[in-house]
Every structure is written in structure tokens, then in C-alpha cells.
Amino acid sequence: MKPLRTRIWLCLFLSNLLGSALAQDGLRYTLDIGHAELNLVEWAPDSASAELILALPGSGGDYSRYKRIGPLIADAGYRLVVINQRGIMGSTGNLNDLTLHDLADDVIAVADQLGADKFHIAGWAFGNRTSRMLATDYPERVASVTLIAAGGIVPALTEPGELAMLLGDRNLPFDEKMQLARRTLFSAATADALVEDYVESLRYWPDARAAQGQANRNTPLEEWVAGGDGPLLMVMGEDDLTAPIENGHIMKAEHGDRLKLVIVPGAGHVVGLEKPADTAAAIVEFLKNHPL
């Protein structure tokens, strides 16, 4: 059998032959990391030397948050691999009594399987917490940390329970889902068509979301919030009510030149879906300034 890396690049070569539709969706495969099997989705250029970015979605969510920025980042020459965490899209593994340290260990296990001694990490929404934990626990492995729509310090400005209702109640009428999505995730400036697309394709895994919430509660804020001591990027939607931009201002005041803060106007908590070009451009510029 061919080595894992050879098999993955063979799949990437074949995916290029299948056209742009597959490129937009990304290449999917599963890695066995011993204590779990994780489903991954990858966008990559046609280069075996592309720098690796491992990426984590939000709470109970899958790779689809990255579907609009993934191709743009790959076009810029980077290999973006999104990890569908335990319990999501067929990923397996224990969901009981986890900590953020456990979830960070999963990322390292993926990096080991991919043969990456050093890599960049990106975390969206809840994924930002695991990303910061990872950089704290494994500073020698992480070249840079990108945080997208990152909360954790300042409470949400949304109505309590509305986001949980949107993500947890699959029987809600479409119109009610639209209203909840508008109030919790999207900027008022975002076109209805994009919100409709999000609601129509909405997928969440409640058991995984509950396990991630428990992992967060099991891990004190001070253990992960600094995100190690390496380079940090925060990309925040100016109109984000779920992770208010004050989170970014507090981090910037605390960490100074170590942290680059980019605030995207006309975007909310799903900034990479609402403003993919702006989000991808900020990430690529940051990575070019902090190569492996």
C-alpha cells in the first residue's frame, strides 16, 4: 500500500480532473488516529510543498464554514485541512468528560498522521478555543494561530437560547430559522440569499456540540485564552453579536504587536461566508508574514 501522504496527493491529483465542483466542496478522507477516526476535508494547490493549515469549525459544526474561503486559500498556495471533530460527519471517538486538552491532542494526532512537524492552526467560533489550547500545549508544533469569530472573553449580545434553538431544533419552520440566523449569526447587511443558503444547508451534531461545551466547561479560561506565545491573527465581523468585537480589542490590548486584529465591516459571526474574499486575504497576508 502507498504511504498515506502519497495516497492523499494522488487523491488530490484525481480531484483536479473532476472539475471545479469537487474543488469547491473539497477533498474528503478519513484518518485513524488510534483513539478516534476523524473525517477531514481538504483544499490544496498542486504542490507537495504547500504549507499546512489545520482548521477547526465551530461548536457542533462541520467543515462547511470554510467552504467559501477554502478554495481561495488554496489558490494562494496553502493546504487547508479542516477537521470534522469527534461526533461530526462520521468522525468517531469518546464524547464523555472531555477537556480542550483532549481536543487539542486530536489535532496533534492528525498532524502526526499527515507527517507535519510544524503547521498553522485556524479555529472558527468554538474552534478558536481548541486552537488556543493547542498552541499553549504544543508551542513547538504551531507556527501561527488564526482565530475567526473568536469569543470566550466577552459575553454574547444575542438573546439567551436563540442560537441553541437554531442549531438544536431541526423541526423549526424555515421562516423562524431565518429570523434566528439573522439575529445570531449574520450581519443585517448580508443578502437574504446567503442567509437562505445557510439555513437550507444547516447541519449540526447535537451530541458533539454538547461534548464540546462540556470540554470548554472542564477547562479553565486561563489555561487556553492566551493561545500560547506565538503569532496570532483575529478576524472578526464588525456586526458579530455572538462573538462581539470587544473580544478582539481586549486581546489586542493584552498582546500588542504579537496579535493582528482585522475587523471586517458588514459581517457577523459567519464572516468567512459573508465576506470570503476579505477573510481569506487577511489570513493569507498574515501567513506570508509568519511562514513555517
C-alpha positions in Angstrom: 0.0 0.0 0.0 1.3 3.5 -0.8 2.3 5.8 2.1 -0.5 8.0 3.5 0.9 11.2 2.0 1.3 9.6 -1.4 -2.3 8.4 -1.3 -3.6 11.8 -0.3 -1.7 13.6 -3.1 -2.9 11.0 -5.6 -6.5 11.8 -4.5 -5.8 15.5 -4.9 -4.5 14.9 -8.4 -7.6 12.9 -9.3 -9.9 15.5 -7.8 -8.4 18.1 -10.1 -9.5 16.0 -13.0 -13.1 16.1 -11.8 -13.6 19.8 -12.2 -14.4 22.9 -10.1 -17.5 21.5 -8.3 -15.4 19.0 -6.3 -12.8 21.7 -5.8 -15.4 23.9 -4.2 -16.6 21.1 -1.9 -13.0 20.0 -1.0 -11.5 16.5 -0.9 -12.8 14.2 1.8 -11.0 11.4 3.6 -10.8 9.8 7.0 -7.8 9.4 9.3 -7.4 6.7 12.0 -5.7 8.4 14.9 -5.9 5.4 17.2 -8.5 6.5 19.8 -10.8 8.0 17.1 -11.4 8.2 13.3 -11.7 11.7 12.0 -13.3 12.9 8.8 -11.2 15.6 7.0 -11.9 17.9 4.2 -9.0 19.4 2.2 -8.4 22.2 -0.2 -4.9 22.3 -1.6 -2.8 23.6 -4.5 -1.0 21.3 -6.9 2.2 21.5 -4.8 3.6 19.0 -2.4 5.5 21.8 -0.6 2.4 23.9 0.3 2.4 25.0 4.0 -0.3 23.1 6.0 -3.1 24.9 7.8 -5.2 22.6 10.1 -8.6 24.2 10.8 -11.4 23.6 13.2 -15.1 24.5 12.8 -17.5 26.0 15.3 -19.5 24.2 18.0 -21.2 21.1 16.7 -20.5 22.2 13.1 -18.7 20.7 10.2 -16.2 21.9 7.5 -18.8 23.9 5.6 -18.0 27.1 7.4 -14.8 27.0 5.4 -16.4 26.2 2.0 -16.0 29.8 0.6 -12.6 30.6 2.0 -11.0 27.1 1.4 -10.6 27.4 -2.3 -9.3 31.0 -2.0 -6.6 29.9 0.5 -5.6 27.0 -1.7 -5.4 29.3 -4.7 -3.0 31.4 -2.7 -0.7 28.4 -2.3 -1.7 26.9 1.1 -3.0 23.5 2.0 -6.1 23.8 4.2 -7.3 20.7 6.0 -10.5 21.1 8.1 -11.0 18.5 10.8 -14.6 17.4 11.5 -14.2 16.7 15.2 -15.5 13.8 17.2 -19.1 13.0 16.5 -19.4 15.1 13.3 -19.9 13.8 9.8 -18.9 10.3 10.7 -16.0 11.2 12.9 -15.8 8.8 15.9 -14.3 8.9 19.4 -15.3 9.2 23.0 -17.6 12.2 23.8 -17.7 11.9 27.5 -16.0 14.2 30.0 -13.5 15.7 27.6 -11.3 18.8 28.0 -9.9 21.2 25.5 -6.6 19.4 26.1 -8.2 16.2 24.7 -9.4 18.0 21.6 -6.0 19.6 21.1 -4.4 16.2 21.3 -6.7 15.1 18.4 -5.3 17.9 16.2 -1.7 16.8 17.0 -2.6 13.2 16.2 -3.9 14.4 12.8 -0.7 16.4 12.2 1.4 13.3 13.1 -0.6 11.2 10.6 -0.1 13.8 7.9 3.7 13.9 8.6 3.6 17.6 9.7 6.2 18.5 12.3 5.0 22.1 12.2 1.8 23.7 10.9 -0.5 26.6 11.1 -3.8 26.3 13.1 -7.1 28.1 12.4 -10.2 28.0 14.6 -13.7 29.3 13.9 -16.0 30.2 16.7 -15.7 27.4 19.3 -12.8 26.0 17.3 -10.8 29.1 18.4 -10.7 27.7 21.9 -9.2 24.4 20.9 -6.8 26.2 18.6 -5.6 28.4 21.5 -5.3 25.3 23.7 -3.3 23.6 21.0 -0.8 26.5 20.8 -0.5 26.5 24.5 0.1 22.8 24.9 2.2 22.3 21.8 4.0 25.6 21.1 6.9 23.9 19.2 4.4 22.5 16.7 2.3 25.6 15.9 3.8 28.2 13.6 0.8 30.6 13.9 -2.8 30.8 15.2 -5.7 32.2 13.2 -8.9 32.9 15.1 -12.1 33.6 13.2 -15.2 35.0 15.0 -13.5 34.2 18.3 -15.3 34.8 21.6 -14.7 33.5 25.1 -13.9 36.7 27.0 -16.9 39.0 26.4 -20.5 37.5 26.7 -22.6 37.3 23.6 -25.0 40.1 22.9 -27.7 37.8 21.5 -30.8 36.7 23.3 -30.0 33.7 25.5 -31.0 30.4 24.0 -31.7 31.7 20.4 -28.5 30.2 18.9 -29.1 26.9 20.7 -32.6 26.8 19.3 -31.4 27.4 15.8 -28.8 24.7 16.0 -30.6 22.2 18.0 -34.3 22.2 16.8 -34.5 20.7 13.3 -38.3 21.0 13.3 -38.3 24.8 13.4 -40.2 26.3 10.5 -37.9 27.8 7.8 -39.0 31.4 8.4 -38.2 31.1 12.1 -34.8 29.6 11.3 -34.2 32.6 9.0 -35.1 35.0 11.8 -32.9 33.3 14.3 -29.9 33.1 11.9 -30.3 36.8 11.2 -30.3 37.6 14.9 -27.4 35.4 15.9 -25.1 34.8 13.0 -25.4 37.3 10.2 -25.0 41.0 9.7 -28.0 43.0 8.8 -26.1 44.0 5.7 -25.8 40.4 4.4 -28.1 39.5 1.4 -31.1 37.3 2.1 -29.9 34.8 -0.5 -26.8 33.9 1.6 -28.8 33.5 4.8 -31.3 31.3 2.9 -28.4 29.1 1.6 -27.1 28.8 5.1 -30.4 27.8 6.6 -31.2 25.3 3.8 -27.9 23.5 4.3 -27.8 23.8 8.1 -26.3 20.7 9.7 -25.3 20.3 13.3 -24.5 17.4 15.5 -26.0 18.0 19.0 -24.1 15.2 20.8 -20.8 16.7 19.5 -21.9 20.2 20.4 -22.8 19.1 24.0 -19.4 17.3 24.3 -17.5 20.4 23.1 -19.5 22.5 25.6 -18.5 20.2 28.4 -14.9 20.3 27.3 -15.0 24.0 27.5 -16.5 24.0 31.0 -13.9 21.4 32.1 -11.0 23.7 31.0 -10.4 26.9 32.9 -10.2 30.0 30.7 -6.8 30.9 31.9 -5.4 27.6 30.5 -6.1 28.5 26.9 -7.1 32.1 26.4 -3.6 33.4 25.6 -3.1 31.0 22.7 0.5 30.3 23.5 3.1 32.9 22.9 3.4 32.9 19.0 1.9 35.0 16.3 -1.9 35.5 16.5 -4.5 36.7 13.9 -8.1 37.5 14.9 -10.6 38.1 12.0 -13.8 39.5 13.5 -17.1 40.5 11.9 -17.9 44.1 12.9 -21.6 43.2 13.4 -20.9 39.9 15.3 -23.3 39.6 18.2 -22.3 36.1 19.2 -18.6 36.8 19.5 -18.5 40.6 19.9 -15.5 42.5 18.5 -14.7 43.6 22.0 -13.1 40.2 22.4 -10.6 41.2 19.8 -9.9 44.7 21.3 -9.3 43.1 24.7 -6.9 40.5 23.2 -5.1 43.3 21.2 -4.6 45.4 24.3 -3.3 42.4 26.2 -0.9 41.0 23.5 0.1 44.1 21.5 2.2 43.5 18.4 2.0 39.7 18.8 -1.6 39.9 17.7 -3.0 41.3 14.4 -6.7 42.2 14.6 -8.7 42.5 11.4 -12.3 43.8 11.7 -14.4 43.1 8.7 -17.3 45.5 8.1 -20.7 44.3 7.0 -20.1 40.8 8.5 -21.3 38.9 11.5 -20.4 35.6 13.2 -20.1 33.8 9.9 -17.7 36.3 8.5 -15.9 33.8 6.2 -19.3 33.0 4.5 -20.4 36.6 4.3 -17.0 38.2 3.3 -14.9 35.3 2.0 -12.5 37.4 -0.1 -11.8 39.8 2.8 -11.4 36.9 5.3 -9.1 34.9 3.0 -7.0 37.9 2.2 -6.4 38.7 5.8 -5.4 35.1 6.5 -3.1 34.8 3.6 -1.3 38.1 4.3 -0.8 37.0 7.9 0.6 33.6 6.9 3.0 35.1 4.4 4.4 37.2 7.3 4.8 34.1 9.5 6.0 31.2 7.4 6.7 27.7 8.7 
